Amino acid sequence: MKRLSKTKYIFYGLGILILTLGISFTIKSDLGTSPFDALLVGLSLKVGLTIGSWEIIIALLLIFCNSILKRQRPEFLGLLTALITGLGIDVWLFLLQHLVQPEMWLSKLLCFMAGLIITGLGTAIYLHTNFAPIPIDRLMLIIRDLTKMNILFSRTFIYLLFLTLAFIFKGPIGIGTLLTVFLGGPILNYFMPFIEKILNNFTLKKSNTLYK
């Protein structure tokens, strides 16, 4: 059983690694980022601190928001994921600053779409580990449960909320932001059952190996 737990943590780390890589690609595309990331970039440019630092600060605020909506104690474990995610974004942006510099419109679009797909994949992987979701993703799950709707609805609702905030703080809003609002939910909705099937099969094989 301990080996199964280790497997979960491996997938959790892998999911965060992929997620932050995807976010970094969308930021580097210069076509606009997701509403949440646009808010982070806007705060970084307008107030100071790194994008990753604002990821952690906003996450702390969302933890208390989620606590109120769920009427339970704050899930501070989610702050761990936000900390790793914030650090991951800053590290990836540092590593990609000279490697990924799209200049033509088509290359920017390809960079953005790659980032959007990678982000959806990473999010689906780490969410299925059910370990310390990022507070904004926990909010997505809470809205899904409260409204009895699917991931597509809750994801789109959150995007529209943060789009308004990103506009207020003059974050990088562009065609990429609109694409994220309309495609981010469906992409995640596609990957969720796909990744669930893969992880279940992997876990089942691990279980059979342990009990042989």
Backbone hydrogen bonds, N-H to C=O, Kabsch-Sander energy under -0.5 kcal/mol:
donor,donor_aa,acceptor,acceptor_aa,energy
5,S,1,M,-2.0
6,K,2,K,-2.3
7,T,3,R,-1.9
8,K,4,L,-1.9
9,Y,5,S,-2.0
10,I,6,K,-2.1
11,F,7,T,-2.3
12,Y,8,K,-2.2
13,G,9,Y,-2.5
14,L,10,I,-2.4
15,G,11,F,-2.7
16,I,12,Y,-2.1
17,L,13,G,-2.3
18,I,14,L,-2.4
19,L,15,G,-2.8
20,T,16,I,-2.6
21,L,17,L,-1.5
22,G,18,I,-2.2
23,I,19,L,-2.2
24,S,20,T,-2.1
25,F,21,L,-2.0
26,T,22,G,-2.0
27,I,23,I,-2.1
28,K,24,S,-2.4
29,S,25,F,-1.4
30,D,26,T,-0.6
30,D,27,I,-1.0
31,L,26,T,-0.6
33,T,172,P,-1.6
38,A,34,S,-3.1
39,L,35,P,-1.8
40,L,36,F,-1.9
41,V,37,D,-2.7
42,G,38,A,-2.5
43,L,39,L,-2.5
44,S,40,L,-2.2
45,L,41,V,-2.4
46,K,42,G,-2.5
47,V,43,L,-2.8
48,G,43,L,-1.4
54,W,50,T,-1.7
55,E,51,I,-1.6
56,I,52,G,-1.5
57,I,53,S,-2.0
58,I,54,W,-2.7
59,A,55,E,-1.7
60,L,56,I,-1.8
61,L,57,I,-1.5
62,L,58,I,-2.4
63,I,59,A,-2.0
64,F,60,L,-1.2
65,C,61,L,-1.7
66,N,62,L,-3.2
67,S,63,I,-1.8
68,I,64,F,-1.8
69,L,65,C,-2.2
70,K,66,N,-2.6
71,R,67,S,-1.1
72,Q,67,S,-1.7
76,F,74,P,-1.4
78,G,75,E,-1.8
79,L,76,F,-1.3
80,L,76,F,-0.5
80,L,77,L,-1.2
81,T,77,L,-0.9
82,A,78,G,-2.0
83,L,79,L,-2.4
84,I,80,L,-2.4
85,T,81,T,-3.0
86,G,82,A,-3.0
87,L,83,L,-2.2
88,G,84,I,-2.6
89,I,85,T,-2.6
90,D,86,G,-2.0
91,V,87,L,-2.4
92,W,88,G,-2.8
93,L,89,I,-2.6
94,F,90,D,-1.7
95,L,91,V,-2.4
96,L,92,W,-2.5
97,Q,93,L,-0.7
100,V,96,L,-2.7
101,Q,99,L,-0.6
108,K,104,M,-2.2
109,L,105,W,-2.2
110,L,106,L,-2.5
111,C,107,S,-2.2
112,F,108,K,-2.5
113,M,109,L,-2.9
114,A,110,L,-2.3
115,G,111,C,-2.0
116,L,112,F,-2.5
117,I,113,M,-2.3
118,I,114,A,-2.6
119,T,115,G,-2.5
120,G,116,L,-2.0
121,L,117,I,-2.3
122,G,118,I,-2.7
123,T,119,T,-2.5
124,A,120,G,-2.1
125,I,121,L,-2.1
126,Y,122,G,-2.3
127,L,123,T,-2.2
128,H,124,A,-1.6
129,T,125,I,-0.5
129,T,126,Y,-0.6
130,N,127,L,-1.3
131,F,126,Y,-0.7
137,D,134,I,-1.3
138,R,134,I,-2.4
139,L,135,P,-2.4
140,M,136,I,-1.5
141,L,137,D,-2.0
142,I,138,R,-2.4
143,I,139,L,-2.7
144,R,140,M,-2.0
145,D,141,L,-2.2
146,L,142,I,-2.8
147,T,143,I,-2.6
148,K,144,R,-1.2
149,M,144,R,-0.8
154,S,150,N,-1.9
155,R,151,I,-2.8
156,T,152,L,-2.0
157,F,153,F,-2.4
158,I,154,S,-2.1
159,Y,155,R,-2.3
160,L,156,T,-2.2
161,L,157,F,-1.8
162,F,158,I,-2.5
163,L,159,Y,-1.8
164,T,160,L,-1.4
165,L,161,L,-1.3
166,A,162,F,-2.7
167,F,163,L,-1.9
168,I,164,T,-1.7
169,F,165,L,-1.9
170,K,167,F,-0.9
171,G,166,A,-2.9
173,I,171,G,-1.9
174,G,172,P,-0.5
176,G,31,L,-3.0
177,T,31,L,-0.6
177,T,174,G,-0.6
178,L,174,G,-1.6
179,L,175,I,-2.3
180,T,176,G,-2.0
181,V,177,T,-2.2
182,F,178,L,-2.1
183,L,179,L,-2.6
184,G,180,T,-2.3
187,I,183,L,-2.5
188,L,184,G,-2.2
189,N,185,G,-2.9
190,Y,186,P,-1.8
191,F,187,I,-2.1
192,M,188,L,-2.3
194,F,190,Y,-1.0
195,I,191,F,-3.4
196,E,192,M,-2.2
197,K,193,P,-2.0
198,I,194,F,-1.7
199,L,195,I,-2.9
200,N,196,E,-2.4
201,N,197,K,-2.2
202,F,198,I,-2.4
203,T,199,L,-2.9
204,L,200,N,-2.5
205,K,201,N,-2.2
206,K,202,F,-2.1
207,S,203,T,-2.5
208,N,204,L,-2.5
209,T,205,K,-2.0
210,L,206,K,-2.1
211,Y,207,S,-1.9
212,K,209,T,-0.7
